[in-house]
Amino acid sequence: MTLVELVVTASERLKQAGVSFGHGTGNAFDEAAWLVTWSLGLPLDALETKGKRPISDEEKAKADALIARRIESRRPAAYLTGEAWLQDIPFTIDERAIVPRSYIAELLVDVEETGTLDAWLSDTTRKVLDLCTGNGSLAVIAAMAYPEITVDASDVSAEALAVARLNVDRHKLGDRISIVESDLFAKLPGRYDLILCNPPYVNDASMAALPAEYRAEPALALAGGADGMDLIRRIVADAAAHLSDDAVLVLEVGHERAHFERAFPRLECAWLDTSGGDDRVVLMERRALVD
C-alpha cells in the first residue's frame, strides 16, 4: 500500500462514518490526508511529493488508529493533532479554545500579500484590538500582516487566553501582542485604530442542530443567544467609545446576516467579500456607530 492509497482508504472510512468537517478541512479526502500525514510525521504536502511512498504495517496501524479516534470521538481533527492552520500559519490548539477559523483572516492576508482591509486603514493605524480572540489566531495574523501595529488580544475566557499565549509565544510576538482577560470592553479603557472581532454568534436553533464536532468546542465561543446577536448588540453599542476618530470595527457574523440586519436596521455598514460570500463579515466606521 502506498501513501496515497492509505489516504483514499481513510477517506472512505470517514465518509461511511458520516463525520462532519469544517475545522480546517471541508471534505473527507482533505481530512484523511491531514490525519494520515500527521500520524506518520510527514509534512502536509507529502501527498504531492511522496504519494507513491510504500507504507509499512506499523505506519498503517498508526494511521488507522488515528482515523478510528476521529470517528469514535467525533472530535475535530485539530484537537487530535493539537495543531491547526489558518492562512497557511500554524496554531497550537486544544479543547480550551475554538479551532481557528475566520473569514476575517482572509481580509488581513490575501494571495497578493495585501490585505483587503487596507482601503479602510491609514498610515496612523497603530493600535489594534482582537476582541473575543479565542486561540489568538487573528491577533497573530494581524501582527504578521502589519509589522507597525501592536495588538491587544482580549477574551472573557482565561482558558482560551492560555491557548492564545501559546500561539503568541510560538510566533515570537510577545513584544507586540498583549493578552487581556476582559468581558468585552470592561477592562479595555483605551481607544483603537482597528477592532477585529469574531464573536459567538450562533443562534439557539442552530446551536441545537450542530454536529458533534462543533459541540466538542467551548459553547461560550459559539452561542450567541436566541437570534445570535446577544454579544453583538453589546459590541455595537459600546465600540464607538473604544475607537479612534477614523477607526473601523470589523465583525464576523457567519450565517447571521439576516438577524444582524433585523437587529440594526438603520446602521450604515459595508459587507466585505470573502470566500464564503459577501454576507459573513461586516465593517462599520466609528461615525456610523456614533450616529
Backbone hydrogen bonds in HBPLUS format (Angstrom, degrees):
<---DONOR---> <-ACCEPTOR-->    atom                        ^
c    i                          cat <-CA-CA->   ^        H-A-AA   ^      H-
h    n   atom  resd res      DA  || num        DHA   H-A  angle D-A-AA Bond
n    s   type  num  typ     dist DA aas  dist angle  dist       angle   num
A0055-ILE N   A0001-MET O   2.79 MM  54  5.69 151.7  1.87 176.3 166.5     1
A0006-LEU N   A0002-THR O   2.96 MM   4  6.23 150.3  2.05 148.0 156.3     2
A0003-LEU N   A0053-ARG O   2.91 MM  50  5.59 130.4  2.16 144.9 159.6     3
A0007-VAL N   A0003-LEU O   3.01 MM   4  6.34 154.1  2.08 149.8 156.7     4
A0004-VAL N   A0051-GLY O   2.98 MM  47  4.92 162.5  2.01 147.7 141.9     5
A0008-VAL N   A0004-VAL O   2.98 MM   4  6.22 158.8  2.03 147.3 152.7     6
A0009-THR N   A0005-GLU O   3.00 MM   4  6.19 160.4  2.03 146.4 151.4     7
A0010-ALA N   A0006-LEU O   2.93 MM   4  6.14 160.5  1.97 147.5 153.1     8
A0011-SER N   A0007-VAL O   2.82 MM   4  5.99 152.1  1.89 147.7 156.0     9
A0012-GLU N   A0008-VAL O   3.09 MM   4  6.38 153.5  2.16 147.1 152.6    10
A0013-ARG N   A0009-THR O   3.14 MM   4  6.48 150.8  2.23 144.7 152.7    11
A0014-LEU N   A0010-ALA O   3.04 MM   4  6.37 156.3  2.10 151.0 156.6    12
A0015-LYS N   A0011-SER O   2.97 MM   4  6.26 159.3  2.01 150.6 156.5    13
A0016-GLN N   A0012-GLU O   2.95 MM   4  6.10 170.2  1.96 152.1 154.5    14
A0017-ALA N   A0013-ARG O   3.01 MM   4  6.13 141.5  2.16 140.6 151.0    15
A0018-GLY N   A0015-LYS O   3.05 MM   3  5.25 146.4  2.16 102.9 113.1    16
A0022-GLY N   A0025-THR O   2.85 MM   3  5.50 129.9  2.10 158.8 171.3    17
A0031-GLU N   A0027-ASN O   3.15 MM   4  6.32 160.2  2.19 150.3 156.4    18
A0032-ALA N   A0028-ALA O   2.84 MM   4  5.96 159.0  1.88 149.5 155.5    19
A0033-ALA N   A0029-PHE O   2.88 MM   4  6.11 158.6  1.92 151.1 157.1    20
A0034-TRP N   A0030-ASP O   2.99 MM   4  6.20 157.3  2.05 145.8 151.5    21
A0035-LEU N   A0031-GLU O   2.98 MM   4  6.24 172.1  1.99 156.0 157.3    22
A0036-VAL N   A0032-ALA O   2.84 MM   4  5.87 165.9  1.86 153.7 158.3    23
A0037-THR N   A0033-ALA O   3.03 MM   4  5.96 166.2  2.05 143.8 148.2    24
A0038-TRP N   A0034-TRP O   3.00 MM   4  6.04 158.8  2.04 146.8 153.6    25
A0039-SER N   A0035-LEU O   2.96 MM   4  6.03 159.4  2.00 144.1 149.9    26
A0040-LEU N   A0036-VAL O   3.18 MM   4  6.40 137.8  2.37 143.8 154.4    27
A0040-LEU N   A0037-THR O   3.25 MM   3  5.22 132.0  2.49  94.2 106.7    28
A0042-LEU N   A0037-THR O   2.83 MM   5  4.89 162.8  1.86 155.4 151.4    29
A0041-GLY N   A0038-TRP O   3.06 MM   3  5.05 162.0  2.09 105.2 110.8    30
A0046-ALA N   A0043-PRO O   3.04 MM   3  5.35 153.3  2.12 121.7 121.0    31
A0048-GLU N   A0045-ASP O   3.06 MM   3  5.65 137.2  2.25 113.6 123.7    32
A0050-LYS N   A0046-ALA O   2.52 MM   4  5.17 154.4  1.58 155.9 161.6    33
A0053-ARG N   A0050-LYS O   2.99 MM   3  5.25 163.4  2.01 116.8 120.2    34
A0060-LYS N   A0056-SER O   2.97 MM   4  6.21 161.6  2.01 151.5 156.7    35
A0061-ALA N   A0057-ASP O   2.99 MM   4  6.18 153.2  2.06 144.0 151.0    36
A0062-LYS N   A0058-GLU O   3.09 MM   4  6.39 152.6  2.16 145.0 151.8    37
A0063-ALA N   A0059-GLU O   3.02 MM   4  6.31 167.7  2.03 157.3 159.5    38
A0064-ASP N   A0060-LYS O   2.83 MM   4  5.95 165.0  1.85 152.4 157.3    39
A0065-ALA N   A0061-ALA O   2.97 MM   4  6.05 152.2  2.05 142.4 149.4    40
A0066-LEU N   A0062-LYS O   3.17 MM   4  6.48 154.8  2.23 147.3 153.1    41
A0067-ILE N   A0063-ALA O   3.00 MM   4  6.26 164.0  2.03 156.6 161.0    42
A0068-ALA N   A0064-ASP O   2.93 MM   4  6.10 154.2  1.99 144.8 152.3    43
A0069-ARG N   A0065-ALA O   3.00 MM   4  6.29 151.0  2.08 142.5 150.0    44
A0070-ARG N   A0066-LEU O   2.97 MM   4  6.27 156.1  2.02 149.1 155.5    45
A0071-ILE N   A0067-ILE O   3.02 MM   4  6.31 154.7  2.08 148.9 155.2    46
A0072-GLU N   A0068-ALA O   2.85 MM   4  5.99 171.3  1.86 156.9 159.6    47
A0073-SER N   A0069-ARG O   2.89 MM   4  5.66 162.0  1.92 145.2 150.7    48
A0074-ARG N   A0070-ARG O   3.17 MM   4  5.61 144.5  2.30 127.6 136.3    49
A0079-TYR N   A0076-PRO O   2.99 MM   3  5.55 136.2  2.19 112.8 123.5    50
A0080-LEU N   A0077-ALA O   2.95 MM   3  5.10 129.7  2.21 100.1 114.3    51
A0081-THR N   A0077-ALA O   2.98 MM   4  6.32 148.4  2.08 153.9 163.2    52
A0082-GLY N   A0078-ALA O   2.74 MM   4  5.51 138.2  1.91 138.0 149.3    53
A0093-ILE N   A0082-GLY O   3.20 MM  11  5.11 159.1  2.24 111.8 114.1    54
A0084-ALA N   A0091-PHE O   2.89 MM   7  5.28 152.9  1.96 148.3 157.0    55
A0091-PHE N   A0084-ALA O   2.67 MM   7  5.28 149.5  1.76 165.1 171.7    56
A0086-LEU N   A0089-ILE O   2.99 MM   3  5.27 157.4  2.04 142.5 146.9    57
A0089-ILE N   A0086-LEU O   3.02 MM   3  5.27 152.5  2.09 107.2 115.9    58
A0097-ALA N   A0094-ASP O   3.18 MM   3  6.25 177.5  2.19 134.3 135.0    59
A0105-ALA N   A0102-SER O   3.23 MM   3  5.64 142.1  2.39 104.1 112.5    60
A0106-GLU N   A0103-TYR O   3.08 MM   3  5.46 131.2  2.33 105.4 116.8    61
A0107-LEU N   A0104-ILE O   2.94 MM   3  5.13 125.0  2.25 101.3 115.9    62
A0108-LEU N   A0104-ILE O   3.19 MM   4  6.57 130.1  2.45 145.1 158.7    63
A0108-LEU N   A0105-ALA O   3.18 MM   3  5.19 139.4  2.35  96.9 108.2    64
A0109-VAL N   A0105-ALA O   3.12 MM   4  6.38 151.7  2.20 150.2 157.1    65
A0116-THR N   A0107-LEU O   2.85 MM   9  4.92 109.7  2.35 117.2 136.4    66
A0113-GLU N   A0110-ASP O   2.89 MM   3  5.20 157.5  1.94 118.2 121.8    67
A0118-ASP N   A0115-GLY O   3.13 MM   3  5.74 167.5  2.14 118.7 121.8    68
A0120-TRP N   A0117-LEU O   2.86 MM   3  5.54 152.7  1.94 123.3 131.6    69
A0121-LEU N   A0118-ASP O   3.04 MM   3  5.16 157.3  2.10 107.0 114.2    70
A0125-THR N   A0122-SER O   3.11 MM   3  5.41 167.9  2.13 112.2 114.6    71
A0150-THR N   A0126-ARG O   2.85 MM  24  6.25 154.6  1.91 171.5 176.6    72
A0193-ASP N   A0127-LYS O   2.77 MM  66  5.42 154.4  1.83 150.2 158.9    73
A0128-VAL N   A0150-THR O   2.93 MM  22  6.16 162.5  1.96 159.1 164.8    74
A0152-ASP N   A0128-VAL O   2.88 MM  24  6.38 154.7  1.94 155.8 162.9    75
A0129-LEU N   A0194-LEU O   2.92 MM  65  6.38 158.0  1.97 157.1 164.4    76
A0196-LEU N   A0129-LEU O   2.77 MM  67  6.08 169.9  1.78 173.9 177.0    77
A0130-ASP N   A0152-ASP O   2.83 MM  22  6.13 172.1  1.84 163.6 165.6    78
A0154-SER N   A0130-ASP O   3.01 MM  24  6.20 162.4  2.05 150.6 156.2    79
A0131-LEU N   A0196-LEU O   2.84 MM  65  6.11 149.1  1.93 177.1 172.0    80
A0132-CYS N   A0154-SER O   2.92 MM  22  5.73 116.5  2.33 130.2 148.0    81
A0133-THR N   A0154-SER O   2.80 MM  21  5.52 166.4  1.82 149.6 152.0    82
A0136-GLY N   A0133-THR O   2.99 MM   3  4.97 166.5  2.01 120.6 123.0    83
A0140-VAL N   A0136-GLY O   3.05 MM   4  6.28 159.6  2.10 155.0 160.7    84
A0141-ILE N   A0137-SER O   2.92 MM   4  6.12 167.2  1.94 153.6 157.0    85
A0142-ALA N   A0138-LEU O   2.86 MM   4  5.92 161.5  1.89 147.6 152.9    86
A0143-ALA N   A0139-ALA O   3.01 MM   4  6.16 159.8  2.05 144.3 149.9    87
A0144-MET N   A0140-VAL O   2.94 MM   4  6.19 149.8  2.03 147.8 156.4    88
A0145-ALA N   A0141-ILE O   2.86 MM   4  6.04 152.0  1.94 147.4 155.4    89
A0146-TYR N   A0142-ALA O   2.94 MM   4  6.03 149.5  2.03 150.4 157.4    90
A0149-ILE N   A0146-TYR O   3.15 MM   3  5.88 174.0  2.15 127.5 129.4    91
A0151-VAL N   A0176-ARG O   2.83 MM  25  6.23 164.3  1.86 162.0 166.9    92
A0178-SER N   A0151-VAL O   2.83 MM  27  6.29 159.1  1.87 160.9 167.2    93
A0153-ALA N   A0178-SER O   2.72 MM  25  5.94 173.6  1.73 171.4 173.6    94
A0180-VAL N   A0153-ALA O   2.90 MM  27  5.98 165.1  1.92 148.0 147.7    95
A0155-ASP N   A0180-VAL O   3.16 MM  25  6.72 146.0  2.28 157.3 166.9    96
A0182-SER N   A0155-ASP O   2.92 MM  27  5.55 152.3  1.99 121.4 129.4    97
A0161-LEU N   A0157-SER O   3.08 MM   4  6.32 156.2  2.14 144.4 151.3    98
A0162-ALA N   A0158-ALA O   3.03 MM   4  6.28 135.1  2.24 139.1 150.0    99
A0162-ALA N   A0159-GLU O   3.19 MM   3  5.17 130.1  2.46  93.6 106.5   100
A0163-VAL N   A0160-ALA O   3.04 MM   3  5.24 124.6  2.36 100.0 113.6   101
A0164-ALA N   A0160-ALA O   2.93 MM   4  6.31 154.6  2.00 146.6 154.7   102
A0165-ARG N   A0161-LEU O   2.85 MM   4  6.05 152.5  1.93 144.4 150.6   103
A0166-LEU N   A0162-ALA O   3.29 MM   4  6.57 148.5  2.40 133.7 141.0   104
A0166-LEU N   A0163-VAL O   3.03 MM   3  5.08 116.7  2.45  95.8 111.2   105
A0167-ASN N   A0163-VAL O   3.17 MM   4  6.58 149.7  2.26 148.1 155.9   106
A0167-ASN N   A0164-ALA O   3.08 MM   3  5.16 118.1  2.48  95.9 110.8   107
A0168-VAL N   A0164-ALA O   2.88 MM   4  6.19 155.9  1.94 155.0 162.3   108
A0169-ASP N   A0165-ARG O   2.92 MM   4  6.06 166.9  1.94 152.7 156.2   109
A0170-ARG N   A0166-LEU O   2.82 MM   4  5.91 148.9  1.92 136.8 146.9   110
A0171-HIS N   A0167-ASN O   3.13 MM   4  6.23 151.0  2.21 141.9 146.9   111
A0173-LEU N   A0168-VAL O   2.97 MM   5  5.29 173.0  1.98 152.4 154.6   112
A0172-LYS N   A0169-ASP O   3.01 MM   3  4.79 161.2  2.04 102.2 107.3   113
A0176-ARG N   A0173-LEU O   2.96 MM   3  5.47 159.3  2.01 116.0 122.8   114
A0177-ILE N   A0173-LEU O   2.90 MM   4  5.96 138.2  2.08 158.9 172.1   115
A0186-ALA N   A0183-ASP O   3.13 MM   3  5.50 168.3  2.14 131.7 131.4   116
A0188-LEU N   A0185-PHE O   3.00 MM   3  4.96 165.0  2.03 119.8 117.6   117
A0192-TYR N   A0242-HIS O   2.77 MM  50  6.00 150.3  1.85 128.7 134.3   118
A0244-SER N   A0192-TYR O   2.78 MM  52  5.56 159.1  1.82 145.3 143.4   119
A0195-ILE N   A0248-VAL O   3.06 MM  53  6.47 163.0  2.09 159.6 162.9   120
A0250-VAL N   A0195-ILE O   2.81 MM  55  6.13 169.6  1.82 170.3 173.8   121
A0197-CYS N   A0250-VAL O   2.92 MM  53  6.23 138.0  2.10 165.4 174.0   122
A0252-GLU N   A0197-CYS O   2.96 MM  55  6.41 160.3  2.00 162.1 167.0   123
A0202-VAL N   A0222-LEU O   2.92 MM  20  5.68 157.3  1.97 168.6 164.5   124
A0224-GLY N   A0202-VAL O   2.83 MM  22  5.03 167.1  1.85 143.7 139.1   125
A0207-MET N   A0203-ASN O   2.86 MM   4  6.12 155.2  1.92 156.7 165.1   126
A0204-ASP N   A0225-GLY O   2.96 MM  21  5.60 127.6  2.25 131.5 138.8   127
A0208-ALA N   A0204-ASP O   3.05 MM   4  6.29 156.0  2.11 149.7 154.7   128
A0209-ALA N   A0206-SER O   3.06 MM   3  5.11 136.4  2.26  97.2 109.7   129
A0210-LEU N   A0207-MET O   3.26 MM   3  5.31 167.1  2.28 106.3 110.1   130
A0214-TYR N   A0211-PRO O   3.08 MM   3  5.70 131.0  2.33 114.3 124.9   131
A0215-ARG N   A0211-PRO O   3.21 MM   4  6.55 153.6  2.28 147.3 155.2   132
A0216-ALA N   A0212-ALA O   2.99 MM   4  6.20 118.0  2.39 143.2 158.0   133
A0216-ALA N   A0213-GLU O   3.39 MM   3  5.27 148.8  2.50  91.0  99.8   134
A0217-GLU N   A0214-TYR O   3.07 MM   3  5.50 159.1  2.12 109.4 115.9   135
A0221-ALA N   A0218-PRO O   2.99 MM   3  5.57 148.7  2.09 113.4 121.5   136
A0222-LEU N   A0219-ALA O   2.96 MM   3  5.15 159.7  2.00 110.2 117.0   137
A0223-ALA N   A0219-ALA O   2.91 MM   4  5.77 166.8  1.93 164.4 167.6   138
A0230-ASP N   A0224-GLY O   2.95 MM   6  5.41 158.2  1.99 163.2 156.2   139
A0228-GLY N   A0225-GLY O   3.15 MM   3  4.80 145.6  2.28  94.4 104.7   140
A0233-ARG N   A0229-MET O   2.84 MM   4  5.80 156.3  1.89 157.3 158.2   141
A0235-ILE N   A0231-LEU O   2.90 MM   4  6.20 157.6  1.95 154.0 161.0   142
A0236-VAL N   A0232-ILE O   2.91 MM   4  6.03 172.9  1.91 155.4 156.7   143
A0237-ALA N   A0233-ARG O   3.02 MM   4  6.08 153.5  2.10 141.1 148.8   144
A0238-ASP N   A0234-ARG O   3.07 MM   4  6.16 147.8  2.18 144.7 151.9   145
A0239-ALA N   A0235-ILE O   2.86 MM   4  5.60 137.5  2.04 154.0 162.2   146
A0242-HIS N   A0239-ALA O   2.78 MM   3  5.28 156.1  1.84 118.3 126.7   147
A0243-LEU N   A0240-ALA O   3.24 MM   3  5.20 169.6  2.25 110.5 110.0   148
A0247-ALA N   A0244-SER O   3.08 MM   3  5.23 167.9  2.10 120.0 120.7   149
A0286-ARG N   A0247-ALA O   3.10 MM  39  5.88 149.3  2.19 167.0 158.2   150
A0249-LEU N   A0284-MET O   2.81 MM  35  5.17 163.7  1.84 154.3 159.3   151
A0284-MET N   A0249-LEU O   2.86 MM  35  5.17 158.3  1.91 149.8 157.1   152
A0251-LEU N   A0282-VAL O   2.83 MM  31  5.30 173.4  1.83 165.6 165.7   153
A0282-VAL N   A0251-LEU O   2.82 MM  31  5.30 167.7  1.83 158.5 158.9   154
A0253-VAL N   A0280-ARG O   2.76 MM  27  5.41 168.2  1.77 157.3 161.5   155
A0256-GLU N   A0253-VAL O   2.96 MM   3  5.45 159.1  2.00 133.5 139.2   156
A0260-PHE N   A0256-GLU O   2.88 MM   4  6.13 155.8  1.94 156.1 164.0   157
A0261-GLU N   A0257-ARG O   2.86 MM   4  6.12 164.0  1.89 161.0 163.5   158
A0262-ARG N   A0258-ALA O   3.04 MM   4  6.24 145.3  2.17 140.8 150.2   159
A0263-ALA N   A0259-HIS O   2.95 MM   4  6.11 148.2  2.05 143.0 151.8   160
A0264-PHE N   A0260-PHE O   2.90 MM   4  6.11 143.9  2.03 148.1 158.3   161
A0267-LEU N   A0264-PHE O   3.32 MM   3  5.43 168.1  2.34 110.0 113.5   162
A0270-ALA N   A0283-LEU O   2.89 MM  13  5.11 161.3  1.93 148.5 154.6   163
A0283-LEU N   A0270-ALA O   2.73 MM  13  5.11 162.0  1.76 153.6 160.0   164
A0272-LEU N   A0281-VAL O   2.96 MM   9  5.63 162.3  1.99 152.6 158.4   165
A0274-THR N   A0277-GLY O   2.97 MM   3  5.17 151.8  2.05 124.7 133.8   166
A0277-GLY N   A0274-THR O   2.97 MM   3  5.17 165.3  1.99 112.0 116.4   167
A0288-ALA N   A0285-GLU O   3.09 MM   3  5.44 119.8  2.47 104.6 117.8   168
A0289-LEU N   A0285-GLU O   3.17 MM   4  6.54 154.0  2.24 150.0 157.7   169
A0289-LEU N   A0286-ARG O   3.00 MM   3  5.02 114.9  2.44  96.5 113.1   170
A0290-VAL N   A0286-ARG O   2.86 MM   4  6.15 151.3  1.94 157.8 166.3   171
A0291-ASP N   A0287-ARG O   2.95 MM   4  6.20 162.5  1.98 149.1 154.0   172
